[in-house]
Amino acid sequence: QVQLEEAGGGLVQVGGSLRLSCAASGRTFSTFAMGWFRRPPGKGSEFVGSIIWMDGSTYYANAVKGRFAISRDKAKNTMYLQMNSLKPEDTAVYYCATQEESTDAFGSWGQGTQVTVSS
């Protein structure tokens, strides 16, 4: 229902910063929340953080608390992930997703953007 496109990934040194964006299009009016997930090499998907679209409340995985921050620009239907103090374990393909009203899971996913943190 919602189309998502991530951008901003790249190669960064340990301790560096990177900002990812996720632009949404389509039926965005029904979005309840948007979230960031990541898949490290050879591992399963893990939750990074999310934001409630209406009020901006954010939630973070313990692994990124204090280092990552999620924000959104409602007018642009865009969510951002500011990543600071990056660690090698942050290396992953980062995906954004949307949770629509009346659903209990994230149902729309972007194609992902690679983040590589060099050690």
C-alpha positions as CSV (number, residue, x, y, z in Angstrom):
1,Q,0.0,0.0,0.0
2,V,2.8,2.4,0.9
3,Q,5.9,2.6,-1.2
4,L,9.1,3.4,0.7
5,E,12.6,4.4,-0.5
6,E,15.6,4.5,1.8
7,A,18.6,6.6,1.1
8,G,21.8,7.8,2.8
9,G,23.7,4.6,3.4
10,G,27.4,4.3,2.8
11,L,30.7,3.5,4.3
12,V,31.7,5.3,7.5
13,Q,34.5,4.9,10.0
14,V,33.9,3.8,13.6
15,G,32.7,6.7,15.6
16,G,31.3,8.5,12.6
17,S,27.8,9.6,11.7
18,L,25.3,9.0,9.0
19,R,21.8,10.1,8.3
20,L,19.3,7.8,6.6
21,S,16.1,8.9,5.1
22,C,12.9,7.0,4.2
23,A,10.5,8.7,1.8
24,A,7.0,7.3,1.7
25,S,4.5,7.6,-1.1
26,G,1.2,6.1,-1.9
27,R,-1.5,5.7,0.8
28,T,0.4,7.5,3.5
29,F,-2.7,8.9,5.1
30,S,-3.3,5.7,6.9
31,T,0.2,5.4,8.4
32,F,0.2,4.7,12.2
33,A,4.0,4.3,12.6
34,M,7.2,4.1,10.7
35,G,10.1,2.1,11.8
36,W,13.7,1.2,11.1
37,F,15.0,-2.3,11.0
38,R,18.3,-3.7,10.0
39,R,19.8,-7.0,8.9
40,P,23.5,-7.5,9.7
41,P,25.4,-9.8,7.4
42,G,24.4,-13.4,8.0
43,K,21.9,-12.5,10.6
44,G,18.2,-12.0,10.9
45,S,16.3,-8.8,10.9
46,E,16.3,-6.7,14.1
47,F,14.4,-3.8,15.3
48,V,16.2,-0.5,15.4
49,G,13.5,2.1,16.3
50,S,10.2,3.5,15.4
51,I,8.2,6.7,15.5
52,I,4.5,7.2,15.9
53,W,3.5,9.3,13.0
54,M,0.9,11.4,14.7
55,D,2.6,12.5,17.8
56,G,6.3,11.8,17.1
57,S,6.8,9.4,20.0
58,T,9.9,7.3,19.5
59,Y,11.1,3.9,20.6
60,Y,14.6,2.4,20.3
61,A,16.3,-0.8,20.7
62,N,18.7,-0.9,23.5
63,A,21.7,-1.4,21.2
64,V,21.1,2.0,19.6
65,K,19.8,4.1,22.5
66,G,21.7,7.3,23.0
67,R,23.4,7.0,19.6
68,F,20.5,6.9,17.1
69,A,17.6,9.3,16.8
70,I,14.5,9.0,14.6
71,S,12.6,12.0,13.4
72,R,10.0,12.7,10.7
73,D,8.9,15.5,8.4
74,K,5.2,15.0,8.1
75,A,4.9,17.4,5.3
76,K,7.4,15.5,3.2
77,N,6.2,12.0,4.4
78,T,9.8,11.3,5.3
79,M,11.4,9.6,8.2
80,Y,15.0,10.0,9.2
81,L,17.5,8.0,11.2
82,Q,20.4,10.0,12.5
83,M,23.2,7.6,13.5
84,N,26.0,8.8,15.6
85,S,29.0,7.1,17.3
86,L,28.7,4.3,14.8
87,K,30.1,0.9,15.7
88,P,31.1,-2.1,13.5
89,E,28.1,-4.0,14.8
90,D,25.9,-1.3,13.2
91,T,26.9,-2.7,9.8
92,A,23.8,-3.9,8.1
93,V,21.2,-3.3,5.5
94,Y,18.8,-0.8,6.9
95,Y,15.2,-1.0,6.0
96,C,12.3,1.3,6.8
97,A,8.8,0.1,7.2
98,T,5.3,1.4,7.9
99,Q,2.6,0.1,10.1
100,E,-0.8,1.1,8.9
101,E,-3.9,1.7,11.0
102,S,-5.7,-1.5,12.0
103,T,-2.7,-3.6,11.6
104,D,-0.5,-5.2,14.2
105,A,2.7,-5.4,12.2
106,F,4.8,-3.5,9.8
107,G,3.5,-4.3,6.4
108,S,5.2,-2.1,3.8
109,W,9.0,-2.2,3.4
110,G,11.6,-0.4,1.5
111,Q,14.4,-1.9,-0.6
112,G,17.1,-1.2,2.0
113,T,20.2,0.8,2.1
114,Q,23.6,-0.6,3.1
115,V,25.5,0.9,6.0
116,T,29.0,-0.3,6.5
117,V,31.1,0.8,9.6
118,S,34.7,0.1,9.2
119,S,36.7,-1.1,12.1
